[in-house]
């Protein structure tokens, strides 16, 4: 069994909060079956999404007037019980309920403040072969372990956009931490995303699954591949970023609702104007940079070593950690 790693090891992690009973959109004043269906097709699947939407967006999605959209949004805000301000003390107490998942490498766990955090998006970016997918597989195994071993005793949703999920690798990694391979595979729910719209739809499907099973991790490998290939040229940059921004916020909302960790991998592009230093940068620009809570840049070292650099975090200093990729998975 792997050693305990990070401050989270052995700590009791509360279960995810019970979601409030959902109110069907049809129960809102002014919303009939036709309007409700149009709203759902546009991504407004629950009251909170409507409550924080702009009247113009709702009017366009449902093909209604702005005045009617304002009334619908107002009704959604009342029923969703949108909260106001709270003290920093309350926020601190709530953050104590967050869980952390080990990466199986003590140095990498310490770099992340104790492991991959729930209710946050952790982005692993880098060139091909730097270990992004391997980390996604490893964390999908580790989250299934008991809290004493750095896990959350939970299940996984894995959105595969580049056909890189390998059950054989899961079997190897499960054996490496002492888990039953068949049981580990059964607790990972994999879906292949064929385009960006399908990728966003799968997050909604994950919400349905999370109401039935203890989903504590959602992996998207990779986040930007479809967006990058479908929105080509400067003229498509704005719509691409808008869709990507929406997708990221849906992921974060999933993490908040089910106290789940969100892990995304990201591709990089080369910058020919950079003469010194690393000429690559993650895809997605400021949209991904602002939405991701923790950003980790991976690069190759002497095999089997990899170097992880924390390039952005709300509360942790920048730093580096070295880990290795072995037959058993991620290790120090």
Helices and strands as residue ranges (DSSP letters): G 25-27, H 33-41, H 47-51, H 55-62, H 66-80, H 88-95, E 100-101, H 106-111, E 116-117, E 121-126, H 132-142, G 147-149, E 155-160, H 167-176, H 181-186, E 188-192, H 196-210, E 215-221, H 225-230, G 234-236, H 237-258, E 261-266, E 268-270, E 280-282, H 285-291, E 294-300, E 305-312, E 319-326, E 329-331
